[in-house]
Amino acid sequence: MFQIIGLVLLFGLVFGSYIMSGGNMGVILHAAPHELMAIGGAGVASFLVANSMPVIKGCGGGMGKVFSGPKWKAADYRDLLALLFLLTKTMKSKGVIALESHIENPGESSIFTRFPKVMKDHFAIDFICDTLRMMTMNLEDPHQVEDAMEKQLEKHHHEALAPSHAIQNLADALPALGIVAAVLGVIKTMGAITEPPEVLGEMIGGALVGTFLGVFLAYGMVGPFATRMKEVVEEESAFYRIIQAVLVAHLHGNAAQISVEIGRGNVPSDAQPSFLELEEALSSIPTEA
């Protein structure tokens, strides 16, 4: 919602101030199509040259998140904490071997299938199952497990940020591409130097539209989009940090309730359940696998 409001204010205030000061929108509207073709065409071409197909596809999904925001809501964090509570509770009462059937086939697990939205995130499920699998192979040193999980998180985070970096690089290039379009307009103007001043003035004005559009798009739209994409990725990464915090706390010998409480502290503030809310959520689910 705020992104749409921001775009409306961006166009309304920029072009409104131009019109109020006596500017002629006809010059911009006349020049905009071919200037945008030059700037946008060069921008898209350089974007395709600079990025791999997974990054390009990620940019499409990332642009959707600019407007929709992070995919994890308050209820999803409660579900994750409840899932981790069941897993750590089972490990405490029955041992990690009791989870083998669940981690080898989470799609048919009586624990995992209780939380369908978490199940849809392949990285989250693989992250949990891979860590538990290491525990079944007697890797129970909390520091070693935490280090292994940290490396997985760093890799995932680096890959998740790639689309926002790609969009930011495009934003950085747009002002220069706007200058390219403007220079082409100046070249065209110089080729018609014998024309009357009013014709030359319109041609020069059209050329300057290229510089304007390059800067306007870079700092008014594309750059902020890249920043928002990065913010969403950063917030979504907290979801996976909770998994790390809870499982490492379990390896340190804490009870399931304590481990989950440690994980609750990693939930973003605007989605963080209170202690009582989490207790109610945990008490409302069965603890048997």
C-alpha positions in Angstrom: 0.0 0.0 0.0 2.7 2.5 1.0 4.6 1.7 -2.2 1.6 2.6 -4.3 1.1 5.8 -2.4 4.7 6.6 -2.8 4.5 6.2 -6.6 1.4 8.4 -6.8 3.2 11.1 -4.8 6.3 10.7 -6.9 4.6 11.3 -10.2 2.1 13.8 -8.8 4.5 16.1 -7.1 7.3 16.0 -9.7 5.2 16.6 -12.7 2.7 18.7 -10.8 5.5 21.1 -9.8 6.7 21.2 -13.4 3.2 22.1 -14.7 2.6 24.7 -11.9 5.9 26.4 -12.8 4.7 26.8 -16.4 6.3 23.8 -17.9 5.0 22.3 -21.1 4.1 18.6 -20.8 3.9 18.4 -24.5 7.6 18.4 -24.9 8.1 15.6 -22.4 5.2 13.5 -23.8 6.5 13.9 -27.3 10.1 12.9 -26.5 9.3 10.3 -23.8 8.5 7.3 -26.1 11.8 7.3 -28.0 13.9 8.4 -25.0 12.4 5.6 -22.9 13.1 3.2 -25.8 16.7 4.1 -25.8 17.1 4.1 -22.0 14.9 1.2 -21.3 16.2 -0.9 -24.2 19.8 -0.3 -23.1 18.9 -1.0 -19.5 17.2 -4.3 -20.3 20.0 -5.3 -22.6 22.7 -4.6 -20.0 20.6 -6.3 -17.3 20.4 -9.5 -19.4 24.1 -9.4 -20.1 25.0 -8.9 -16.5 22.8 -11.6 -14.8 22.2 -15.3 -14.9 18.7 -16.8 -15.5 18.1 -17.7 -11.8 18.8 -14.0 -10.9 16.6 -12.7 -13.6 13.7 -15.0 -12.5 14.3 -13.9 -8.9 13.9 -10.3 -9.9 10.4 -11.0 -11.1 9.4 -12.6 -7.8 11.3 -9.9 -5.9 9.3 -7.1 -7.6 6.1 -8.7 -6.4 7.5 -8.7 -2.8 8.1 -4.9 -3.2 4.3 -4.5 -3.0 3.2 -7.5 -1.0 6.0 -7.4 1.6 7.6 -10.4 3.4 5.8 -13.7 3.0 6.0 -14.6 6.6 3.3 -13.2 8.9 2.8 -13.4 12.6 0.8 -16.7 12.4 3.6 -18.3 10.4 6.2 -17.5 13.1 3.9 -19.1 15.6 3.6 -22.1 13.4 7.3 -22.4 13.0 7.8 -22.2 16.8 5.2 -24.8 17.3 6.8 -27.1 14.8 10.2 -26.7 16.4 8.6 -27.3 19.8 7.2 -30.6 18.7 10.5 -31.6 17.2 12.6 -30.7 20.2 10.0 -32.2 22.6 10.2 -35.5 20.7 13.9 -35.4 20.8 13.9 -34.8 24.5 11.4 -37.5 25.3 12.3 -40.2 22.7 15.7 -39.3 21.4 16.7 -38.0 18.0 16.4 -41.4 16.4 12.6 -41.1 16.8 12.7 -38.3 14.2 14.3 -40.4 11.5 11.0 -41.3 9.7 9.9 -37.6 9.9 13.1 -36.1 8.5 13.5 -38.7 5.7 10.0 -38.1 4.4 8.6 -34.8 5.8 5.8 -34.8 3.3 4.2 -37.7 5.1 5.3 -36.8 8.6 2.6 -36.3 11.3 4.6 -33.4 12.7 5.6 -31.5 9.6 2.2 -31.8 7.8 0.5 -29.9 10.6 2.1 -26.8 9.2 1.3 -26.5 5.5 2.7 -23.1 4.8 6.1 -23.9 6.4 6.1 -27.1 4.4 5.9 -25.0 1.2 9.3 -23.4 1.9 11.7 -26.0 0.7 14.7 -24.3 2.2 13.2 -24.2 5.7 12.2 -27.9 5.6 15.6 -28.9 4.2 17.4 -26.8 6.7 15.5 -28.4 9.6 15.8 -31.9 8.2 19.5 -31.6 7.3 20.4 -30.3 10.8 18.4 -33.1 12.5 20.0 -35.6 10.2 23.5 -34.4 11.4 22.3 -35.0 14.9 21.3 -38.6 14.1 24.8 -39.1 12.9 26.1 -38.2 16.4 27.1 -34.6 15.5 25.9 -33.1 18.8 28.6 -30.4 19.4 26.5 -27.2 19.6 29.3 -25.1 18.2 29.9 -27.4 15.2 26.2 -27.6 14.4 25.8 -23.8 14.7 28.8 -23.2 12.4 27.4 -25.6 9.8 24.0 -23.9 10.0 25.6 -20.5 9.8 27.3 -21.4 6.5 24.0 -22.7 5.0 22.3 -19.5 6.1 25.0 -17.3 4.6 24.8 -19.1 1.3 21.0 -18.9 1.1 21.1 -15.2 2.2 23.7 -14.4 -0.5 21.6 -16.0 -3.2 18.4 -14.4 -2.0 20.0 -10.9 -2.2 21.3 -11.4 -5.7 18.1 -10.0 -7.4 18.1 -6.9 -5.3 21.8 -6.3 -6.2 20.9 -6.7 -9.8 18.1 -4.2 -9.6 20.4 -1.8 -7.8 23.0 -2.1 -10.5 20.4 -1.3 -13.0 19.4 1.8 -11.0 23.1 2.9 -10.9 23.3 2.6 -14.7 20.1 4.5 -15.6 21.5 8.0 -15.1 24.4 7.2 -17.5 22.0 5.6 -20.0 19.9 8.8 -19.8 23.0 10.8 -20.7 23.5 8.4 -23.7 19.9 9.1 -24.9 20.5 12.9 -24.3 23.7 12.8 -26.3 21.9 11.1 -29.2 19.3 13.9 -29.1 22.1 16.5 -29.2 23.6 14.8 -32.2 20.3 14.9 -33.9 19.9 18.6 -33.0 23.4 19.5 -34.3 22.4 17.8 -37.6 19.6 20.3 -37.9 21.5 23.4 -36.8 20.1 25.4 -39.7 16.6 25.1 -38.4 14.9 28.1 -36.8 15.5 28.7 -33.0 12.0 27.5 -32.0 12.6 24.2 -33.7 16.1 23.8 -32.2 14.8 24.7 -28.8 12.2 21.9 -29.0 14.8 19.4 -30.1 17.2 20.4 -27.3 14.3 20.1 -24.8 13.6 16.7 -26.1 17.2 15.6 -25.7 17.2 16.8 -22.1 14.2 14.6 -21.4 16.6 11.7 -21.7 18.8 12.9 -18.9 15.7 13.7 -16.8 14.1 10.2 -17.3 17.4 8.4 -16.5 17.8 10.2 -13.2 14.1 10.1 -12.4 13.7 6.4 -13.0 17.0 5.6 -11.1 16.4 7.5 -7.9 12.6 7.7 -7.9 11.6 4.2 -8.8 14.2 1.5 -9.6 16.6 2.3 -6.7 13.9 2.4 -4.1 12.5 -0.9 -5.5 16.0 -2.5 -5.0 16.1 -1.1 -1.4 12.7 -2.5 -0.6 13.6 -5.9 -2.1 16.7 -6.0 0.1 14.6 -5.1 3.2 12.1 -7.9 2.5 14.9 -10.5 2.1 16.5 -9.3 5.4 13.2 -9.7 7.2 12.4 -13.1 5.7 15.9 -14.3 6.7 14.8 -14.0 10.4 12.5 -17.0 9.8 15.5 -19.2 9.3 17.5 -17.7 12.1 14.8 -18.9 14.4 15.4 -22.5 13.3 19.1 -22.1 14.0 18.5 -20.5 17.5 16.0 -23.2 18.6 18.0 -26.2 17.5 21.3 -24.9 18.9 19.6 -24.1 22.2 18.3 -27.7 22.2 21.8 -29.0 21.7 22.9 -26.9 24.7 20.6 -29.1 26.8 17.7 -26.7 27.2 14.1 -28.0 27.6 11.8 -27.7 24.6 9.9 -24.7 26.1 13.2 -22.9 26.8 14.6 -23.5 23.3 11.4 -22.2 21.7 11.5 -19.2 24.0 15.0 -18.4 22.8 13.7 -18.7 19.2 10.8 -16.3 20.0 13.4 -13.7 20.8 14.6 -13.8 17.1 11.1 -13.1 15.7 10.8 -9.5 14.1 9.2 -7.2 16.6 6.0 -6.5 14.5 5.3 -10.2 14.2 6.6 -11.4 17.6 4.1 -13.3 19.8 4.1 -12.5 23.5 5.1 -15.1 26.0 1.5 -15.9 26.8 0.4 -16.0 23.2 3.1 -18.5 22.5 2.2 -20.6 25.5 -1.4 -20.7 24.4 -0.4 -21.7 20.9 1.8 -24.5 22.2 -0.8 -25.8 24.6 -3.4 -26.0 21.8 -1.4 -28.6 19.8 -0.8 -32.2 20.7 2.8 -33.1 21.6 2.8 -36.6 20.3 4.5 -37.2 16.9 
